[in-house]
Amino acid sequence: MKRSEINQILKSAKAFMAEKQFILPPWANWSVADWKENKEDAHEVIENMLGWDITDFGSGDFTKEACFCLPSGTENSMWTRNRMLKKS
């Protein structure tokens, strides 16, 4: 799969989530520069195994079968999520 296709899938997923008022935390859209600028928060995100992903379960066709995944993270995740959302 080409990177441009992946980028389009991510863009479509973000638009769908916004339409449904499912708001991702600020770090979900960070660039590499943002991660470097926000080292303290980045450490918390990594340590608490936070993140988001989309998958087609290996089918190669996101148009027929896809899933949005939010890992639950560690026991500290809720505190971290609330703290970071309050910063935005």
C-alpha positions in Angstrom: 0.0 0.0 0.0 1.3 3.4 -0.9 1.9 6.1 1.8 -0.5 8.4 -0.1 -3.3 5.8 0.3 -2.5 5.5 4.0 -2.6 9.2 4.5 -6.0 9.4 2.7 -7.4 6.7 4.9 -6.2 8.5 8.0 -7.7 11.8 6.7 -11.0 10.1 6.1 -11.0 8.4 9.5 -10.3 11.7 11.2 -13.1 13.4 9.2 -15.5 10.6 10.1 -14.6 10.8 13.8 -15.1 14.6 13.8 -18.5 14.2 12.1 -19.5 11.8 14.9 -18.0 14.2 17.5 -15.5 11.7 18.6 -12.6 13.9 19.5 -9.0 12.5 19.6 -6.6 13.9 22.2 -4.2 16.6 20.9 -1.2 14.3 20.6 -3.1 12.2 18.0 -2.2 14.8 15.4 1.3 15.6 16.6 4.1 15.9 14.0 7.6 14.7 14.8 8.4 18.2 15.8 5.5 18.4 18.1 6.6 15.1 19.8 10.1 16.6 20.3 8.6 19.9 21.7 6.3 18.1 24.1 8.8 15.6 25.6 7.2 15.5 29.0 3.7 14.7 27.6 5.2 12.4 24.9 6.9 10.3 27.7 3.5 9.9 29.4 1.8 8.9 26.2 4.4 6.3 25.5 4.7 5.0 29.1 0.9 4.6 29.4 0.7 2.9 25.9 -1.8 5.4 24.6 -2.5 5.8 20.9 -4.9 5.1 18.1 -4.8 3.0 14.9 -6.9 1.8 12.1 -6.7 -1.7 10.6 -8.1 -3.7 7.8 -7.2 -7.0 9.5 -4.7 -7.7 6.8 -7.4 -7.8 4.1 -5.7 -5.0 2.1 -9.1 -3.3 1.6 -10.1 -0.6 4.0 -13.3 0.1 2.0 -14.8 -3.3 2.9 -13.4 -4.1 6.3 -11.8 -1.7 8.7 -11.7 -1.0 12.4 -10.6 1.9 14.5 -8.7 0.9 17.6 -8.0 2.7 20.8 -5.7 0.7 23.1 -6.8 0.9 26.7 -3.3 1.6 28.0 -2.2 1.2 31.6 -3.9 1.9 34.9 -2.5 5.5 34.7 -4.0 6.1 31.3 -7.2 7.8 32.5 -5.3 10.3 34.6 -3.0 11.0 31.7 -5.8 11.4 29.2 -7.7 13.8 31.5 -4.6 15.8 32.2 -3.7 16.2 28.5 -7.2 17.0 27.4 -7.4 19.8 30.0 -4.1 21.3 28.5 -5.7 21.7 25.1 
